Amino acid sequence: MNLSGISPLLAFALTATIIEVTPGPNMAYIATLSLSHGLRVGFAAVAGIALGLMTYGIAAALGLAALIDSSRLLYEMLRWAGVAYLVWLAWDAWSSESETSPDTVDGENSQPWRAFRRGLVTNLLNPKAAIFYVAVLPEFVRIDGGSVVTQTLMLSVIYVGIATAIHAGIVLLAGSLQGTIATPDRRRTVRRGLALVLFGIAIWFALTSDRPH
């Protein structure tokens, strides 16, 4: 077995794992959804996040991620749109009362598509996702490894697979805790606590995602 061909992939997988287990918007969002609305909605959000990450992977293979990295205006537009969207998600989680009305047909629990769409948009508005594909992923593309496009797509699939597995684990963990917050008052308290966490992450994202001029 040629270890020289395996080691870079293992190193990339380890790097991706460390990045993904670091708390961020995705974790807070899917934890909030899964605690409040269950596994079905949580997994729908995970699917949306995965599609958003893979979209950037394809963009990186086509060179579009580099364009975002080189254009400060485009980067800032994505950055602040992402911050605004996270703040809106936090407010929506804080003010939502769907768990007190389980019979409503308009609640989030009956609309996994809504969670999928939000997961997708959250990642498409996250310029750091694009920067990962520009600053981190290319370090693991080998000159002698064949087509750069093919290698980029392969590494993107590995990254998305790792991220999805971690996010799915969060959904399962949060969903398993639903029984401990079965009453509407408890769910409201937990949901609003997580909404504050999500708002804090939005502020943290705004303060840390700026780039030097």
N, C-alpha and C positions, 0 to 999 in steps of 0.2 A: 504493500500500500504506500502510495506516495504522500508522505506527511506534508511535504511542501505545498501540496494542493489542498490539504484539509485545514492546516493551521490558520490561514487567513480567514476561512469561513467560520471557524470556531471563534477566532478573535472578534470577528464582526458580530457574531451571535451574542457573545458576552457583552460587547459594547452596547448593542441594541437592547439587551436585557437590562443593563444598568440604567440606560437612559429611560426606559419605559417604567421601571419600578420607582423612579423619582416622581414624587407627587406633582400633579399638574392638572390642568383643566379637564382633561379626559377622565381622570380618576374621580374627581369630585362630581362631575356631571353624571357618570354612569352609576356611581354609588347613590346619589340622590334619587335618580330614577328608579333603581332597583329596590331601594328601601321603601319608596312611596308607592310604586306601581307594579312591582313584581318582575319576574324573570323575563317574561315575553317582551316587555317594553325595554328592559335593560339590554337584552340581546339584540334588539332592533337598533338601539343606539350604537352598540359595538359594531354592527355591520356597517352603519353609516360612517363611523370613524375609520374602519378598515378601508372603505372605498375612498375616503378622503386621503388617507396615507398613500394608497396605491396610485391615486391620481397624480400626486406629487412625484411618485416614483417614475411613472410614465413620462411626466413632464421633464424630470431630470435626465432621462434617457434621450429626450428630444432636445435638451439644452435650454428648456424654458425656465427651470429652477435657477440656472445661472443668471438669467435675465433679471429675475426678482432680486437676486443678490447684488447685481451691479447697478440697479436702479434704486436710488434712495427714495425717490418719490413713490414708486410702486411698493417698496417695502413698507414705508410709513403708512400708506393707504391701507394695506393689508393689516398692519399692526394695530392701528387705531380702530379699524372696523372690527377686528377680533376682540379688542378690549371692550368695545361698546356691546358686542354680541354677548360676551360673557356676563357683563353687568345686567343685560336684559334677561339672560337665563336665570341669573341669581334672583332678580326681582320676580320673575315668573314663578320660580320655585317658592319664594317667600309668600307670595300673594295667592297662589293656587289653593283652592279648597276642594279639589276633585276627590280627595280621599274621604271627605265627609259626605260625599254624595255618590255612593257606589253604583247606583242605578242609572246614573246619567249616561247617555250615549255619546256625549261630547267630551267625556273625560279622557285624560291621557291614556288611561288603562285600555280604552277601546281603540286607540290610534297608535299602534306601533310605528306606522309610517311617519308620524310626526317626530317621534324620537329618532328614527333613522335619518330624517332630513336634518334635524338639529345636529346630530353627531357628524354628519357630512359637512355641513356649513361651518361648524366650529373648527374643523381641521383645515378646510379650504381658506379660512380667514386667519390661519396661524402661520405667519411667515417663518417662524422657527422650524416648522415642518419642512419648508422648502430649503432652509439653510442646512438642515441635517443632510439633505441629499447633495448639497454643494460642498459643505465643509468636512463632513464625516465619511460619508459613503465612498467618495472617490479615493480615499486613502486605502481602500481595500480592493480597488480595481487594479489588476496586474497588467502590465504592459504586454507580457507574454501569454496572457490568458485568453486571447481571442478577442472577438468583437466587444468593444466598450459598451455598446448599447445592450448586448446580450448579458454581459456581466452586471451592468447597472440594473437591468430588469430582474435578474436572478437574486441579487442582493436585496432589492426592493421587496421581492416576494418573501424572502427570509425575514426581513424586518417587520413587514406587515403581519406575517404569521406569528412572530414572537409577541408583537404588540397585541394582537387579537387574543392570543392565549392568556396573556396577563389580564387584559380587560374582561375576558370571559370569567376568569377566576374571581375578579372583583364583583361581577354580577352575581355569581353563585354565592359568594360570601355574604353580600348585602341582602340578596334574596332570602337566604336562610335565616336572617335576623328579623324578617317581617313578622314572624309570630310573636316576637318580644315587644313589638310596637303595634299590636293588633287594634288598639282603640284609636279613634280619630284624634284625640288630644295628644297621645304619644306620637303618632305619626306626624302631626303638625309640628310638634316640638323638634323632632329629629330632622324633619324636612327643612325647617327654618334654620336650624343649626348648620346644616349642610349648605343652605343658601348663603349664609354668612361666610362659610369657608370658600364657596365659589366666588363670592364678591371679593374676598381677600386675595384669591388667586388672580382675579382680574387686575387688581391694583398692583400685585407683585409682578404680573406679566407686563403691565405698563411701565413699571420702573426698571425692569431688568432686560426688556427686549430691545431697548434703544441701542443703536450702533454708533461707534465713534465717527465723527465727521471725517 
